[in-house]
Amino acid sequence: MTDRYGSDVLAGDWKKPKNGRAVDAPADLGAVVEEVTTDWCGEIVAVDRDLHTVTLEDRRGKRRTFPLGPGFLLEGKPVILSAPVRKHAPARPTRTASGSVAVHGAKARVARASRIFVEGRHDAELVEKVWGDDLRIEGVVVEFLGGVDDLADHLVSFKPGPQRRVGVLVDHLVRGSKESRIADAIVRGPNGPHVRIVGHPFVDIWQAVKPERIGLEAWPTIPRTIEWKKGVCQHLGWPHRDQADIARAWQHILSKVDSFADLEPELLGRVEELIDFVTVE
């Protein structure tokens, strides 16, 4: 019998866009894509894994940066751009990031009772990246406090002693600061002989990374009315709406640190001092 109504118009993928559905595609350098919301068309000249961005250069040589992900056309077809997969593994270094001779295959020493405290997660990640190999061989654990305001309470819980020393790295430890007053009170207290508090002059650990490593002549001056990290990101044109943006910005900065040579000397000496203090037999 002939179907007088014909085929079902709702059968199949009737919601499919005329150009097809977006598919995953690597953001390979040299590929030409179009960003659909701005109609910006250009060659992919840079991909930043940490900031999750892609930079396009148009035929006039102008560049513009966009977030990786959906919203692009490649050869007229919608794509979801992602960072290309790295193809080459780095060679095994002969030196650690701190400059010590690398000992490959060495097992980490059982953790000492002594500890190094740092203020925040970013401080801990930077210390781990540069001194991590040395700390594992020495059996030193680094813990972050979430700020120095509660340091005295942490020490009461930790109970420092001759074989249970504590080294503390503090941001912005300058004369007259809140941090210096906290440190002075602890040094004068009963835990003083078993605690070494040192610091650097930087507002935040980000500033301990040499500014030229991220293309700056100097770190920007941020008004006190603006949260420092968000102010830096805003100054550099980086996303800064929420904590996830700040975390990506820090990972971008941290990726530029390969060794102690990428850090300011005001930080290097202080960390080495703490390692010596907590590893003395």
Rosetta blueprint (number, residue, H / E / L):
1 M L
2 T L
3 D L
4 R L
5 Y L
6 G L
7 S L
8 D L
9 V L
10 L L
11 A L
12 G L
13 D L
14 W L
15 K L
16 K L
17 P L
18 K L
19 N L
20 G L
21 R L
22 A L
23 V E
24 D E
25 A E
26 P E
27 A L
28 D L
29 L L
30 G L
31 A L
32 V E
33 V E
34 E E
35 E E
36 V L
37 T L
38 T L
39 D L
40 W E
41 C E
42 G E
43 E E
44 I E
45 V E
46 A E
47 V E
48 D E
49 R L
50 D L
51 L L
52 H L
53 T E
54 V E
55 T E
56 L E
57 E E
58 D L
59 R L
60 R L
61 G L
62 K L
63 R E
64 R E
65 T E
66 F E
67 P E
68 L L
69 G E
70 P E
71 G E
72 F E
73 L E
74 L E
75 E L
76 G L
77 K E
78 P E
79 V E
80 I E
81 L E
82 S E
83 A L
84 P L
85 V L
86 R L
87 K L
88 H L
89 A L
90 P L
91 A L
92 R L
93 P L
94 T L
95 R E
96 T L
97 A L
98 S L
99 G L
100 S L
101 V E
102 A L
103 V L
104 H L
105 G L
106 A L
107 K L
108 A L
109 R L
110 V L
111 A L
112 R L
113 A L
114 S L
115 R E
116 I E
117 F E
118 V E
119 E L
120 G L
121 R H
122 H H
123 D H
124 A H
125 E H
126 L H
127 V H
128 E H
129 K H
130 V H
131 W H
132 G H
133 D H
134 D H
135 L H
136 R H
137 I H
138 E H
139 G L
140 V L
141 V E
142 V E
143 E E
144 F E
145 L L
146 G L
147 G L
148 V L
149 D L
150 D L
151 L H
152 A H
153 D H
154 H H
155 L H
156 V H
157 S H
158 F H
159 K L
160 P L
161 G E
162 P L
163 Q L
164 R E
165 R L
166 V E
167 G E
168 V E
169 L E
170 V E
171 D L
172 H L
173 L L
174 V L
175 R L
176 G L
177 S L
178 K H
179 E H
180 S H
181 R H
182 I H
183 A H
184 D H
185 A H
186 I H
187 V H
188 R H
189 G L
190 P L
191 N L
192 G H
193 P H
194 H H
195 V E
196 R E
197 I E
198 V E
199 G E
200 H L
201 P L
202 F L
203 V L
204 D L
205 I H
206 W H
207 Q H
208 A H
209 V E
210 K L
211 P H
212 E H
213 R H
214 I H
215 G L
216 L L
217 E L
218 A L
219 W L
220 P L
221 T L
222 I L
223 P L
224 R L
225 T L
226 I L
227 E L
228 W H
229 K H
230 K H
231 G H
232 V H
233 C H
234 Q H
235 H H
236 L H
237 G L
238 W L
239 P L
240 H L
241 R L
242 D L
243 Q H
244 A H
245 D H
246 I H
247 A H
248 R H
249 A H
250 W H
251 Q H
252 H H
253 I H
254 L H
255 S H
256 K L
257 V L
258 D L
259 S L
260 F H
261 A H
262 D H
263 L E
264 E L
265 P H
266 E H
267 L H
268 L H
269 G H
270 R H
271 V H
272 E H
273 E H
274 L H
275 I H
276 D H
277 F H
278 V H
279 T H
280 V L
281 E L
